[in-house]
Amino acid sequence: MKIVVLRENLVFGLSVVERAVGVGSNLPILKNVLFSAHEGIISLTATNLEIAVTHNISGKVLENGEITCPFQILNAAIKNVAAERIALEQVGKKLAVSTDNYDAQIQTQDPKEYPLIPSVQTSAPTVSLDAASLTHALSSVIVATQYTDIRPEISGVLFRFHEEGLTLVATDSFRLAEFRLVNKGVVGGGIDAIVPLRAAEEVLRIIQTEESGSLVEITLEPNQVLFKTSRTRLISRLIDGRFPEYHAIIPKEVKHEAVIAREEFARAVRATSSFAGRASDVTLTVSENKKFLELSSSDAALGEGRSRVPIKIKGEKFSAAFNWRYFLDGLKIYQGPYVKLGMNAPDRPVVISDPDAAYLTYVVMPIKT
């Protein structure tokens, strides 16, 4: 293999595949990056056996071939050279890296020892989405999940394909976020796939770098999913399990409803949270005159803090305590000037929504006191 590439293209390509490298693996080969140069296409691939990422970069292919070398060593070397162009050439069992003022020889391994990257069947169900829409949806729901060994079926994001579009859902059992993408040319109804959190995070990171108007193809197979852009492919295993039937958690009707300025509310939550106790609890209480929402928190060792923000309320007064971090996450995913809180009882789920974003719903459970 012999190629010449621009430094900025190589640095960017390495950053795309970096988190798929098996840094903590007991298999040394997984700590490598695989270079492939064929017919004018230069590809970088990394895998940790759970996800695999391949990214194509621009460059000049002088000799076709494949080579694999330790990612960390190559990445450190490339980041610290100042030259605009970099030549990479296989010399015996080493990768020669050279610029106008820098030369290095990196030990390589046989590319045949590198794990086989899975492929998907061309007949598998596929849907195309614009990158901006998928970025918005995925970034909105991913905040509501986290890693757990106890319930692996919620350690990811549900991709539910149905006749009206695609719905993304995530939950950690304390909060839930649902984003509905409508009329996006889905392949058909009745298809569910739980994408692991780490894979979902990588998909989000990759598609955020795509140019405006770019498309993302999602191809589903029974045990794996492929996300493909014009330059990058990410393939991941799916979580084997059944996502909870979450619709019963989302209240269909609410007795008490309050409309609040979102940014002002978020600032009040942050300010009051400074005195939150070990449960990270902040109590929300509608004032006696029903014109303000009062936020309070206290800790015997820290003291107490109070804030209040103006509201418009329908229904009766209410009071409930929440994990302030979970609550704040629900405010951050919206972009409009106002949010709406819907509640039925102090021990029942509360809906945070945006009057102008009916496609997005965030539900958070109160803390039992």
N, C-alpha and C positions, 0 to 999 in steps of 0.2 A: 504494500500500500504506500502510495506517495501522493500527498495532497498539499495545497496551499490555500490558506483561509485568512480572512480578516480576523484580527484579534477580537473585536467586539462581537462578531458572529459566534466565535468559539466560546467566549466567556458566557454569552447569553445561552447558547446551547447546553453548556455544562450546568448552568443554573437551573434549566428546565428539568433535567434528569436527576439532579443532585439528590432529591429526597426519596428517590426510588432506589438509591444505592443501599446495599445491605451492610451498613456500617457496623452494626452490632452482631452480624452473623458469624457463626463458627466456620462457615465456608469462605475461604479467602477469595475465591473467584467472584463472589457476590459483592465484594468491595471494589470491583473493577468497573470500568466503563468500556463498552464495546464500540469500536469504530468500524464502520462499513462504508466502503467507497466503490460504487458500481454505476457505470453508465452515467457519469456526471452527477450522481446523487450521493451526498455525504450524510450519513446517519450516525447519531449517538444514541446508545441504548443502555439503560440501567434497570436492574430488577432486584427485588428482595424476596421473590417468589410469591408475594401477595399482590403486588402491583408491578407492572412493567411499563416504562415510558420510553418512547422512541421519538427523537426530534431530528428533523432534517435542517441542515444549515447550508448556506450558499458557499461555494468555493470552487477551486479548480482541481479536478481529478487527473493526476499525471499517470498513476498506475492504480488499477483496481486492486482491492484486497480487503482483508479484515484483520483487526488486531485488537487486543484487550490489554489494558494496563490499569494499575491502581488509580482510582479516581482522585483521592486526596492529594497525591503527589503531583499529578498532572494539573489539577485545578489550582494548586498553590503556585506552581511554576507559571502558568498562563496568566494568572491575575497580576503577577508582579513583573511582567516584562512590559517594556514601554513601546515596543515596535508595533507598527500598524499591521504588518503581514507576518504570518507564522507558517513555516513549513513543517510538516509532519511526515516522517518516512520510516518505514520498517527496515531496520538494518540488523540482519540476523535475528536474534531473539530480543532485540531492544527497539524501542521507539525513539527515534532521533527527533528532537525538537530544536529548531534553529530559527534565529532571526538575524538581523544585521549585527546585533551586539550581544547575543545570548545563544548558548548551545547547551543541550542536556541530553542524556541517554537514560531512558526509563526502562526498567526491566518489565518484560511482558509475559503473558501466559498464552498457551495455545487457545485460540478462539473456539476450537472445537469443544473445549471443556466448558464453555460458557453455556448456561441453561438455555434450553430451547424456548423462545418467546412464543406464547400461545397465539393462535390465529382464530378468527371467527369465520363461520360459514357465510358465504355470500347470500345464501337464502334466508339467513336469520332476520328476524324483524328489525327494521331500521327506521329511525325518525330523525329529521333534520330540524334544528332550532337555531335561531340567530344567537350568537354568543352573548350579546347584551342582555337578552331576555333570560337566558339560562344563568348568567352571572347574578342578575337581580334576584331570581328565584332561589338559587342555591345559597347565596349569602344571607338571605332573609331567614331561611329555616335552619341552617347549619348551627346557629347559636344555641338551638334548643336540644342538642344531643351531646353526649359525652361517652367516653370509653367505659364499658362495664363488662366484666367477665360473668357476672351473675345472670344478666339478661342480654345475651348477644344480639337478639333480634331487634333491640333498640339502640345498638351501637353503630348506627348508620342512618342514612337518609333513604326513605321510601320513595321510589319512582313508580308512580301508579299511572299507567297508560289506560285511557278510557276513550269512549267515542267522542267526547266533547273536548278532549285535549290531554294535558299531562298535569298531574298534581304531585307536588313534592311535600313530604311530611317528615318531621323529626320530633322526637320527644325523649326526655330522660326520666319520665314519670312525674317530674315536678312542674314541667311546663311543656307546651306543645306549640309548634308552628306549622301552619299549612299555607302553601302558595299554589294557586290554581292558574295554570297557563292554558288559555282557551284557544281553540281553532288554530293549532300549530301543526296540522298535518300529521297526526299520529298514525301509527300503523294499524291500529284497531284497539278494541277494548279488552279488558280483562287480563292485562299483563302487569304483574307486580315484580319489582326488583328492589332488594335492600342493598344499597351500595355502602360498603364500610366507610366509617368516618374519615379515616386517613386517605382513602381513595377520593372521597368527595372533596376533602380539603385540597388535594393535589389538582383535581379537575378545576376547582375554583381558581386556584393560583395560576394555572395554565391559561384558562380562557380569559382571565382578566388582562392578559398581555396581547390578546388578539386585536386586530384592527377593527374599526367600526364596519359593521355590515358582514363580518365573518360568520360562517356557519359552523355548527358543531353537529356531527353525526353521532347518534347513539345507537349501537347495535347490541341487541340482547340475545343471549343464549341461556339455557337453563342454569348454568353455574358460573357464568362470567358476563362481563359487560365491556364494551369497547367505546371509548370516547375519542373521536377523531376530528381534528381540525386540518387546515391546509398544510400545516407543518409538523403537527404533533399527534402521536397516538398514545393513549393510555388505556391499558387493559387491566382489569381487576377481577378478582373472584367476587362472588356475591355472598352475602350472609345467608346461611342455610337456616331458615326459620320463617315464622309467620308474624308479620307486623301486627301489633294489637289493633283491634277494631276501635278506632279512636273517635268515631263520630259521636258516640254517646257522651264523650267528655266535653264536647263543645256545646254550650247551652244554646238551644234554639230560640229561646225567648229570655229576656231579663226583666226583673222587676225594678231595678234601680240603674240609672244610666247618667253618667257625668261626662261632659265635654270639657277638655282642658287644653291649654296651649302647651304643645309638646316640649319645646325647648325649655320653657320656664319650669315645667314639671320635672324634666330631667335634671336641671340644676338643683332643684329643691331636694330631689332624691339623693343626689351626690352629697349635698351639704349635710343633710340629716344623717346619712349613713356613717358619718365620722364617729358617731356614738353608738353604732349598732353593736349588739352583744355577740356572743359566740354563734348564735343562730342567724346572724346577719339580718335581723328582723327590723323592719320599719313599719310602724302602724299608720294606716291611712284612715282618717275620720272626717266625715262631713260635719262642718260647723253647725251650731244651733240655728243660725239664720239661713243655712243652706246656700251660702254664697261663696264659701271657701272649702278647699280640701286641706286639712291640717295633717302634716307629716311629723311624726315624733319617733325618737329612739333614745334609749338610755342604757347605761352600763354602770354598775356600782364603782368600778375602778376608773372610768373615763368621764362620767358626767351624763348630761343629756342635751339633746338638740331638738329644736322645733322649727318648722317652716310651714308656710301656707301659700296656696296659689288659688286664684279665682277660678270658679267653675260655673257651669250651667247644668243644673240637675233636673232629671225627670224621675219621679218616684220619691221614695222616702230616704232619710238619712241612713248611712251605713258606716261600718267600721270593720277593718280587718288588718291583719299583720302579714307582711310578705318578706321573702328573701329579697333584699334590695338589689342584689346583682341580677337575679332572674327578672325582676321587674324592670330594671334599667335596660337589659337586653331587649325587652319587648318594646321599649320606647325608641331604641336606636334603629330598629329595622324599618321604621316608617320614615317617610321623607316630607310629609305634609306638615302644615303649621299646627294642626290640632289632632288629638287622639280622643277616643271615646272609651270609657270604662263601663263594662256591663257586669252587674252582680245580682245574684239572687239571695245569697245568704253568706254569713261570715266564714262558713266552712265549705263553701262550694267554689268551683273554678270561676275565675274572673277573666273576662274577655277584654283584651286590649285591641282596638281596631282603629282604622283611619276612615272617616266618612267618605273619602275620595279614593280609597284603595280596597274595594270589596273583595278583591282576589286574594288578600292576605289576612290571615287570622292568627293571633297569638293568644294562648291561654296559659294562665299561671295559677297554680294552687296556692291558697293562703297557708300560713303557718298556724297550726293548731296551738292555741294558748290556753 
